[in-house]
């Protein structure tokens, strides 16, 4: 019975001694464990969020450009009608009104357009930086412990020179 206890204790000790380095590594840098798919999914999640934000900004820009294009098409139609018929039924006044509306629309949408372009540029930069981080593997850098000179033991020759006062 005693032999069995010793064997179980020895097997447990061996198991713990083999598992300790893995557990220590997991505490230092858990990104090295698990599936590569899970870490790839974690890396892809911010990219997907940025892609979604880019799509939103592109939609805002497209909407603004569509509104301006519709108003420009109205002006083109009125201008063509004015050229064909002449100034019947106040076409010149209608053209003037449409031109003022287009100017007003452009002034109204200018801040939205410039903001959307600025956000889009920053998101493009962000996604480029994120892709570079993922490629270089620095998404979750491992912790590296390096002893500093204060923690190192002096070599016997160095300590002897210091004791004798003949340090170079």
C-alpha positions as CSV (number, residue, x, y, z in Angstrom):
1,X,0.0,0.0,0.0
2,X,2.9,2.4,0.8
3,X,4.5,1.6,-2.5
4,X,1.3,2.6,-4.3
5,X,1.1,5.9,-2.4
6,X,4.7,6.6,-3.4
7,X,4.0,5.8,-7.0
8,X,0.9,8.1,-7.1
9,X,2.9,10.9,-5.4
10,X,5.8,10.4,-7.8
11,X,3.4,10.4,-10.8
12,X,1.7,13.6,-9.5
13,X,5.1,15.2,-8.9
14,X,6.2,14.3,-12.5
15,X,2.9,15.6,-13.9
16,X,3.3,18.9,-12.1
17,X,6.9,19.3,-13.0
18,X,6.1,18.8,-16.7
19,X,3.0,21.1,-16.6
20,X,4.8,23.9,-14.6
21,X,6.7,25.4,-17.6
22,X,3.5,25.4,-19.7
23,X,1.5,27.1,-17.0
24,X,4.3,29.7,-16.5
25,X,4.3,30.4,-20.2
26,X,0.5,30.7,-20.2
27,X,0.7,33.3,-17.4
28,X,3.4,35.3,-19.2
29,X,1.9,35.3,-22.7
30,X,-1.3,33.4,-23.2
31,X,-1.5,34.3,-26.9
32,X,1.0,31.6,-27.6
33,X,-1.5,28.9,-26.5
34,X,-4.7,27.8,-28.1
35,X,-5.7,27.7,-31.7
36,X,-4.2,29.9,-34.3
37,X,-7.8,30.3,-35.5
38,X,-8.8,32.0,-32.2
39,X,-6.0,34.5,-32.3
40,X,-6.7,35.1,-36.0
41,X,-10.4,35.7,-35.1
42,X,-9.4,38.2,-32.4
43,X,-7.1,40.0,-34.9
44,X,-9.9,40.0,-37.5
45,X,-12.5,41.4,-35.2
46,X,-11.0,45.0,-35.1
47,X,-10.5,44.8,-38.9
48,X,-14.1,43.9,-39.4
49,X,-15.2,46.8,-37.1
50,X,-13.0,49.2,-39.1
51,X,-14.3,47.8,-42.4
52,X,-17.9,48.4,-41.2
53,X,-17.1,52.0,-40.2
54,X,-15.4,52.5,-43.6
55,X,-18.6,51.2,-45.3
56,X,-20.7,53.6,-43.2
57,X,-18.5,56.6,-44.2
58,X,-18.6,55.6,-47.9
59,X,-22.4,55.4,-47.7
60,X,-22.6,58.9,-46.2
61,X,-20.3,60.2,-49.0
62,X,-22.3,58.4,-51.7
63,X,-25.6,59.8,-50.3
64,X,-24.2,63.4,-50.3
65,X,-22.8,63.0,-53.8
66,X,-26.1,61.5,-55.0
67,X,-28.1,64.5,-53.6
68,X,-25.7,66.9,-55.3
69,X,-25.9,65.0,-58.6
70,X,-29.7,65.0,-58.6
71,X,-29.8,68.7,-58.1
72,X,-27.1,69.2,-60.9
73,X,-29.3,67.0,-63.2
74,X,-32.3,69.2,-62.5
75,X,-30.2,72.3,-63.4
76,X,-29.0,70.6,-66.6
77,X,-32.6,69.7,-67.5
78,X,-33.8,73.3,-66.9
79,X,-30.9,74.7,-68.9
80,X,-31.6,72.4,-71.8
81,X,-35.3,73.3,-71.7
82,X,-34.3,77.0,-71.6
83,X,-32.2,76.5,-74.6
84,X,-34.9,74.7,-76.6
85,X,-37.9,76.8,-75.7
86,X,-36.4,80.1,-74.6
87,X,-37.7,81.9,-71.6
88,X,-41.2,80.6,-71.6
89,X,-43.0,80.2,-68.4
90,X,-40.2,81.6,-66.3
91,X,-37.5,79.1,-67.2
92,X,-34.7,81.6,-66.4
93,X,-36.1,82.2,-62.9
94,X,-36.4,78.4,-62.4
95,X,-32.8,78.0,-63.4
96,X,-31.7,80.7,-61.1
97,X,-33.7,79.1,-58.2
98,X,-32.2,75.6,-58.9
99,X,-28.7,77.1,-59.0
100,X,-29.2,78.8,-55.6
101,X,-30.6,75.5,-54.2
102,X,-27.5,73.6,-55.5
103,X,-25.2,76.2,-54.0
104,X,-27.1,75.9,-50.7
105,X,-27.0,72.1,-50.8
106,X,-23.3,72.1,-51.5
107,X,-22.7,74.5,-48.6
108,X,-24.9,72.4,-46.3
109,X,-23.2,69.1,-47.2
110,X,-19.6,70.4,-47.3
111,X,-19.0,69.8,-43.5
112,X,-20.5,66.3,-43.8
113,X,-18.4,65.5,-46.8
114,X,-15.2,66.8,-45.3
115,X,-15.8,65.1,-42.0
116,X,-16.6,61.8,-43.8
117,X,-13.4,62.1,-45.9
118,X,-11.3,62.8,-42.8
119,X,-12.8,59.9,-40.9
120,X,-12.4,57.6,-44.0
121,X,-8.7,58.6,-44.3
122,X,-8.1,57.9,-40.6
123,X,-9.8,54.6,-40.8
124,X,-7.8,53.6,-43.8
125,X,-4.6,54.5,-41.9
126,X,-5.9,52.6,-38.9
127,X,-6.6,49.4,-40.9
128,X,-3.2,49.7,-42.6
129,X,-1.5,49.9,-39.2
130,X,-3.6,47.0,-37.8
131,X,-2.7,44.9,-40.8
132,X,1.0,45.7,-40.3
133,X,0.8,44.7,-36.7
134,X,-0.9,41.4,-37.5
135,X,1.7,40.6,-40.1
136,X,4.6,41.4,-37.8
137,X,3.0,39.4,-35.0
138,X,3.2,42.3,-32.5
139,X,-0.5,42.1,-31.8
140,X,0.3,40.6,-28.3
141,X,4.0,40.9,-27.8
142,X,5.5,38.3,-25.4
143,X,6.9,39.5,-22.2
144,X,10.7,39.2,-22.1
145,X,12.4,39.4,-18.8
146,X,16.0,40.5,-19.0
147,X,18.2,40.9,-16.0
148,X,19.4,44.5,-15.4
149,X,23.0,45.2,-14.5
150,X,21.9,45.8,-10.9
151,X,20.6,42.3,-10.5
152,X,23.6,40.5,-12.1
153,X,26.2,39.0,-10.0
154,X,29.6,40.6,-10.5
155,X,32.2,38.3,-11.9
156,X,35.0,37.4,-9.5
157,X,37.5,39.4,-11.5
158,X,35.4,42.5,-11.4
159,X,34.7,42.2,-7.6
160,X,38.4,41.6,-7.0
161,X,39.4,44.7,-8.9
162,X,36.8,46.7,-7.1
163,X,38.1,45.5,-3.7
164,X,41.7,46.3,-4.6
165,X,40.7,49.7,-6.1
166,X,42.3,48.9,-9.5
167,X,39.2,49.1,-11.6
168,X,40.0,50.1,-15.2
